[in-house]
Amino acid sequence: MVKELFEKAGLFEYAPCSKTLGFELLELDIKAGTTKVKFAGKSEFANPMGTIQGGFLAAMLDDTIGMLCMVKMGGRAIVSTIDLNVQYLRPIHCKKSENDVTVSAKITSTGKNIMFAEAELYDSRNKIAARATSSLAISKIKQGEE
């Protein structure tokens, strides 16, 4: 079922950036506009303090929201992030082994030209570490255009 939803949205496989982040789809409910994704909190993402650098966390939030909105459009349009507001609530410490990071996202509103979504990012102990709100531009795909 997920494979068909991805293909309909024009997403035939995970993007290279998603693979780098360790993207693993856990849940996807298109009707409800929700998803849950797991990422690998790789030690390579650590800053000098030994925590995952905020840019990687923002990328995980954005990747989850973007995928959800693209799949929700079902191939009728593409979406592009125009605003991502991230609040960092607690650090995620990197150890020699990878720490799983989980992101839950939901679409909060869809207009004619803009979608709105929000997401929460949790550490391996299921404690919220960051949250984001996002606005995404909807670009309709014209007939015969791919």
N, C-alpha and C positions, 0 to 999 in steps of 0.2 A: 504493500500500500504506500509506504513512504517513498519508495523508488518511483512510483507512478506520479505522486504529487510533485516530486522534485523535477521529473522529466517534463511534466505539464508546465511548470514554472520556468523551464529552460535551464534548470540546474541539474546537469547530468552526473556530476560528482562534486565532492567537496572542493572548494577553491584552494589554491596553493597556500594562501594565508591561513585558511581554516586548518589545513593539515599541519602547518607549522605550529599552530596553537594547540594541537591535539584534539580537535573538535570531534565529539562523539554524540550523536543525537540520542537522547533518552526517551523523550516524549514529544508528541506533536499532535495538537488538536486544532485543525484548520477552522472548523466551525466556531469554536470558542475563541480562536485567535491566541492560543497559548503554546508555549514550548518549554522544554527543559533540555539543556545541553551540558555535557561534561567536557572540561578542558584539562589538559595536563599542565600542572604548575611546575614546569621544568626549572631545574637549577640554573639553566642558561638565561632565564628571565629575571634573575636576581640583580638587584642594585647593590652598591657597596655595603649597604646595611644588612644584606641577607634576606631582604623581602622582595616579593615580585614587584617590579617597577610598574608604576601606575599606568603607563602607556600600554603595557600588555593587558592589564585588567580592562582598560577602556576598549581595547581591540576585541576582547572576549565579549564584552557587553554589546558592542556594535555589531560584531559578527552574528550573534544570536538574534538580535532585533532585525537585522537586515535579511537574514535567511527566512525568518518567520514572515516578514512582510512580502518578500518575493514569492514565497509559496502561497501566501494568501491571495496574491494577485492572479495566480493560476495561469501565467503566460499572457495575460491581457495587457500587462504593463510591467515596466521595471521600476524599481524604487532606488533612490539615492539619498543617503543621509545628508541633511542640510544643517542639522543641529544635534549635538550630543552633549548633554550636561551630566557630568559624572560627579558624584559625591563619594569620597573615600572615607570609610567609617572605621576600618581597622586594617593593620598590615597582615599580609599573608606571608609567613616565614617559609623560606625555601630550605630544604635539607638536602642531603645528598640524594635521597630518593625523591621521586616526584610526588607532589601533593595535588590531589584532585581539586579542581575548582568547578563549581556548578553554577550555571546561570539559568534563571527562570525568567521568561519574558512574556508579555502580553500586549496585544494591540488594544489601545484605549479608545481610539476614534479614527474613522476613515472619512475623509472629505473627498471632494472632486479631484483636487490636485495635491493634497497632503494627507499623510497618515501620521498618527501619533502612537508612540509605544513607550513602554517602560520595562525595566529589567532590574533584577536583584542578583548579586553575585555572592556566593557562599564559599567559605573555606572548607577544608576536609572535615572539620568538626561541625559542619552545618551552621556556622555562625556567619551572619551577614557581614560582608567586608566592603561592599560598594553597591551603589544603586545608580541608575541612570534613567533619564527621560530623553526621548529622541523625537525629532520631526524628520519625516522622509518625504521627498518630492516624488510624486507619481507621474511617470512619463508613459502615456499610452503608446502601445505599439501599433503602427499603421499596418493595414492589410498588405501582405507580401513582404513586410520588413521583418528582419530577424536580428 
